[in-house]
Amino acid sequence: MKILVVLSVLLTVSSAKILSRCEVARAVKNSVLAMFTQYSVADWVCMAYHETGYNTLALRYEKDSEGKIQSGDYGIFQINSKRWCTDDMFPNGADECHMNCNTFLSSNGDIQTDIDCAAVIVNEQGMQACKGGGDRVDQTLSL
C-alpha cells in the first residue's frame, strides 16, 4: 500500500496542472459558486491559492500523532475525505458530495467536480468551515 501511495504522489507531482489566477476566477465566476452572493469570486480564488497554489492535483494526508493516515485532502480546494468524499483508502467517509475523492485530482485543469462539491459544503456550512482566516478549511471541507 505504501508503494502505491508513493507512486501516486510521484505521478501527481510529475503531471501537476497549475491553473492561473484568471483560470480559477473564470471557472468560479461561471459556476454555481457565483450564486453564493455572500462570497466573492476573490474569496474562492484566494482560498484556492492559499490551499494549493492553484494545483489541481494537490493531495495531502492528515496523520495522527503516531503518523497513521486519518484522511486525505483532495484537489484545488483540498476537500476532505472524512465527510465529503470516499475512495479506496477512505471507504468509510460520509461522502456527502456523493463523489470519489480522486475525481478532485485533475491533470487537465478541469475543476468542475471540485466546484460541485464545494457548493454542497458551502450550502451546508458556509465558508465558516475555513479556519485560520481563510487559509485552510478544516477537516470538514479541509480547504
ABEGO torsion letter per residue (X at the ends): XAAAAAAAAAAAAAABBBBBAAAAAAAAAABAAAABAABBAAAAAAAAAAAAGGBAABBBBBBBAAGBBABBBBEAAGBBAAAABBBAABAABAGAAGBBAAAABBAAGBAAAAAAAAAAAAAAAEAAABBGGGABBBAAAGX
